[in-house]
Amino acid sequence: MADAREKPADHNRGAEILAVCGTMVALSLFTVVMRLWVRVRIVKHVGSDDWAIIAAMTVIFVEMMIIIPEVGYGAGRHVEYIDPPSNVIKGLHLNFITQPLCLVALCLTKVSVGLFLLRLTPSPKLRRFVIGTIGFTILSTTGNFLTVFFQCQPLAFAWDSSIEGGKCIPPAHLKFAAFFNSSVAVLTDVTFALLPIPMLWNVQMNWRVKTAVAGILSLGLFAAVSAIVKITFLSNYGEHGDFLYDSSDLTIWTTIEICAAIIAASIPALKPLFKTLLDSASARAHHYGSMYRGYVRDTADVSRTPKSDSAGGAPGFEMYDQAKFAPHANVGITCMNGSGSEESILPQAPPTTLGITKTTCITRTVAAPDVKGNS
């Protein structure tokens, strides 16, 4: 027949949906677990922003558990190839359930970021701005909820078109609402991502450190980019008439957006862990470096050690030949400061105050027992 729709190719994107969404959810779950470990074991304090991100991670994990059977019912595949046909209704029903879950997860993530920024914001004006942005995010999410739950009468008509007397908001209106809500999501993502820049503008710190901190806090831009990509697929939604296939890209990029936001919100909280690892690595390097410095080579190298001159003037240098020490003899050097406490002779951070500090160094040499000519 002339009006018959040409049957599309059997293109199944179910495996792609599971692979991408599963990977992103796993990465975000790992990041949140590490964040909680840091907050409980290192910082020993779990804040309101941590609880919000835990709730967001829980919701997106539940959404992933729904996506799995949704793909089993035919998500990512054209309706002509879904067998039995009753699986289409089941798949669309699960797809509908994921929509409010995504809204809740994204809202909780942004609330978590806002609560985190509140702890870093000393300025009353910035605090009011952050609180206002959090409130705007919650109101926007509420509007999205109303759109989702009142799009059809009865609601079940949204996934089962066989119900008699059912009606829905015109597709053009739904698409406009989707564009508007997604644009608001991008706006809030960009706002939270760029807000650390004015927050750190007047902070007294090295510009490199300031740039690094602002960059870490601005990782939320990845979530904004994901939201923008998702918007580009809205125009194709419903193009083929079977929504389980047409919603493939929306499912993928909505999950990417939420998971990217969760990861970006959690990375700044991992700073104590990075600091602990770096300090541990530095301590190991210090330990091995000290071991190697404790052994003197059997060469005729000439070194110098501080010594006051006989006239009592400025300190001079006494020359001594290291060849007089036994090969591989262990040389230990201990320095005492003016207060009588031991200090390391390795380079230390520069003093915070100016002044003169008296330091006494004692050299101890332990000769190898099997070397002749040495006592």
Secondary structure, DSSP 4 states (H G I P E B T S, - for coil): -TTPPPPPP----HHHHHHHHHHHHHHHHHHHHHHHHIIIIII----HHHHHHHHHHHHHHHHHHHHHHHHHTTTTS-GGG-SSTHHHHHHHHHHHHHHHHHHHHHHHHHHHHHHHHHHH---HHHHHHHHHHHHHHHHHHHHHHHHHHTSEESGGGGT-TTSTT-EE--HHHHHHHHHHHHHHHHHHHHHHHHTHHHHHTT--S-HHHHHHHHHHHGGGHHHHHHHHHHHHHHTTTTSSS-HHHHTHHHHHHHHHHHHHHHHHHHGGGGHHHHHHHHHHHHHHHHHHHHHHHTB--SS--EEEEEEE-TTS-SEEEEEEEGGGSPTT-EEEEEEE-TTS-EE--S--PPPSS------EEEEEEE--TT-TT--
